[in-house]
Amino acid sequence: MRLLTPLAAFSCVALAGCAASPQTGRQQVVVPTVVSEVYSEVDLQMKLASASPPTVDQSEDQCLRLDYQRQLRKLMERTEVTARRLYPDLDARDVKFRFEVAPSAQGGVLSNASGTIVILQGTQGMQLPDSVMAFVIAREMGHVIGRHHDENSAATVVFSVLTQVLFPAAALVKGLSTILPTTAAGTAVTASAVSYLGASALKTTYHEDHQREAEQIAFRLVAESGWDLYDVAAEASYVTVGGADEDWMNELRQSLRSLDELAYGPRRKPFRVQHAAAN
């Protein structure tokens, strides 16, 4: 056990590093994007698997999805050019934004650390204007730019190491023996459950930071891509958010409120983007 403890500590140091949010300067504990790609891709696929299946019309009319995909790809390509200009570290991290529409009756937008942005086809039913949809896409890109997937993956890695190496398995199952069998399999299940719950709890502590940073990045991307934020906020005021996961809908509503406050707040200060300093 004396050997395992330093090995575990070394694993934590090797896998997790320090970074700063490109938008707010908040200190982050992250894993390399190449590691986060694996964890975030699994998370993405699990969310896609749990999304509502496509409607009969969606399944039968493939052209509908392809037309929607072509429409949205133009918005993403326009925003990506701006993102790479404002955040040059994307190239250093080898982030390659890729866009696709997933057949689903549910609305929503998902992403992973490598830059894959997935729009659930049910989002089309929300009839978002192009400018508002550009903001929604930019907000999801903000999670990639802000290294939020890398931070979430770091929480998963660290808790996995802690539960499997640092703490004796017997301590993990103590108090739960009436629920789970005290076999090797039961111990493994318990350790996995503790790791998952611990990582989830840690992610929750900075969930609001992620949302705020993604919004701020989205404001900058949209404004620098040529959309007038006052016009975007005006068009967003007519949007009805529905037909999606409850958490995602609440987050979108909050983001649209933040957009409205930015454009039409009580002091009505004009929005100005600070251009990156020339190297």
N, C-alpha and C positions, 0 to 999 in steps of 0.2 A: 504493500500500500504506500510505503514511503516513495517508491519509484513512480507510482501512478499519479500522485498529486502534482509533482513538478511537470510530468508529461502533460497532464490536463491543463495546467496553467500555460505551458508552452503552446498547446493547441489553441487556446483562446487568443493568445497574443498573435500567433501566426495567422489565424483566420480572420481576426477582427482588427481593424485599424481605425485611425481617427481621420475625420474629414470635417469640413465646415459647409453648411448650407450655402449654395451660391447666391441665394436671395437674401437671407437674413443673417448669415454668419453664425447660426446656431451650431454648436459642436455636435458632431454625430459619431457614433460607433458603427462602422460599416464593414462589410466583407468585400473583397474584390468583385467586380461585376461578373467575372467569369464564374464565380461561385454562386452569386445571387441569381444568375440566369437559370441555374438548375432549380433552386428553391422556388423562385417566382414563377417559373414555367409550370411547375407542379401545381402551385396555387391557382394559376390562371386556368389550367385544364380542369381542376376541381370545380371552380366557379362556373365554367362553361357547361360542365356535366350536370350541375344542379340548376341551371337556368331552365325556364319553361321551354318545352319543345316548340318547334315552328308550327304555325297554323297550317291548315290544308292548303290555303291559297299560297302561302310562302313556299311550301314544299313543291307545289305544282308549277309555280311561276318563277323559274330561276332567273328570267330576264329582269324581274322586279328587283332582285337582290343585286344583280350586276349593274343595273342602272344607278341604283342607290350608291353602290360602291364607287362607280366612276365619279359621281357627283361629290362624294366626300373626299375622294383621293385628291381632287384639285385643291380643296381647302387645306388638307394636311400638307401637301407639297409646298404650298405657299407659306405655311407656318413653319415648316421644317427649315426652309432657307433662312428665315429669320432666326430660328433657334440655333443653327450652326454658326451664324454670325455673332450672336450675343453670348453664346456659351461654347467657346472653342474646345473646352475640355471634353465635349462629347466625342470628338475624333480621337482624343487620347484614350478614352475609355472604350473605343471601338463600338459605340452605340450606333446601330443602324435602324432607323425608324422604318417600320413596316406596317402596312395598314390592311385590315380585312374586315368584312362584314360577316358576322356569324348568324346563321338562320336560327331565330328564336322569337317567340311571341313576346318575350320580355324586352324592355328597353334597358339601356345601360351602356357604359363604356368601361373596358378593362385594359390592363397593360401588364407587361413584365419588364424585367431589368434590361433586356437586350433592345427594347424599343418597339416591340410589337404592340400596336394599338388595335383593340378589337371592339367594334361597334356592334352591339346586339341589334338585330334587324327591327325589333319592336320599337326602337328609338324613332324609326321613320314615322310611326303613328303619332308621335308628339308634334310633328310638323314644325320643327324648329327652323327659323330663318337661317340662311347661310351664315350670317354674322354671329348668331348665337351658337350655331353648331361649331363654328370655328373656335369660339371661346371654350366650348365643352371639350373639343379635341385638344386645345392648347392646355387646358387644365390637366388632362390626363398625361400629356407630354411633360407637364410640370412635375409630376411624380417621378418620371424617369430622370429628368434634368436635376431634380432635387435629391436624387439617390435614395428615395424613400424605400424602394424595393431592396436596395443593398442594406439599409438600416433594419428593415423587417427581417431580412434573412440573417443578419448578424444576431438578432434576438433569438431566432430559432437555433442557430448553431451554438451559441453560448449556453442556452438552457439545455440543449441536447448533451453537451459535454458535461455540464454540471450534474445533471441527473444521472448520467450513465457512468461517470468516473469519480467525481468528487464525493458524492454521497453514497453511503452503503445502501445496497438494495433493500436490506431489512428495514432501514429507517423509512424508506419510501412507502413500504407496505404496512408499516405499523399503523394501526388505527383503521386500516381499510381491509383487514383480513376477513371481516364479516361480509364484505362485498365481493372481493376478488379472491380466487384461490391462491394459496401461498406456494404455488409451483413456479418453476422457471418461466413458464409461459405467462402465468399471472403476474409475476414480478416484472416481466418485460412490458406487459400491457400497462401496468401501473406507472412504470417509469416513463413510458411514452405519453401517458395521459398527463402526468405531472409536467413533463417537458412542454407539451402543447399548451397547457393552461398557463404555465409560467411565461412562455413566450408571448401568448395572447395578451396577458396582463401587461407585459412590458410594452407591447405595441400600442395598447390602448392609451398609455401614458403620454405618448407623443403623437397620437392620431390627430389631435387638433392642430399641432404644429405642421403636420403634413398637409392638412387641408388649407391652412392659411398660406403656406409657402407655395403650394400648387396654384392657388388663386392668384397670388401676386405675380408668379411667373407667367400665368395665363394673361393677366392684364397687360404685362409688358410685351408678350409675344403678339397679341392681337393688335395693340396700338402700333407696334413697330412694323407690323405686316400691312398696315395701311387702312385698318378699320378705325372709324371714329368711335371711341368708347361711349360718347353720349348717344350716338345713334344705336349702338349695340344695346345699351341699357334701355333705350326707348322701345326697341323691338322685343327685348326680353320681358318687358312689363306685360306683354300680351300672351306670354307663354303659359300653358297649363302643363304642369309636371305630373305625369301619371304613368301607369302601366309598367313600372319597373320595381326593382328591389327597394324595400322601404328605406333602408340605410342610404342607398345611392340617391333616391329621390330627395331625402332630407338634406343630404350634402349638396345636391344641385340647387335646391331652393335657397340654402344658405349662401352659396356662391353667387347666385343671381341677386340676392339681397345686398351682398357685399359690392357687387358691380353697380347696383343702383345707388348705394351710398357713396361710392367713389365718384360717380358721375354727377349725382344730384344731391349731395350731402348738404347739411344745413349751412356750411360756409361756402359751398359752391366753388371751391377752389378748382381751377382748371387742371386737368391731369397732364403731367409732363413726364416724359421718359428721359432718364439720364443715359446718354449714349456711352457705350464702353469707351474707355480711354484708349487712344491710339498707342500701339506698341512702338 
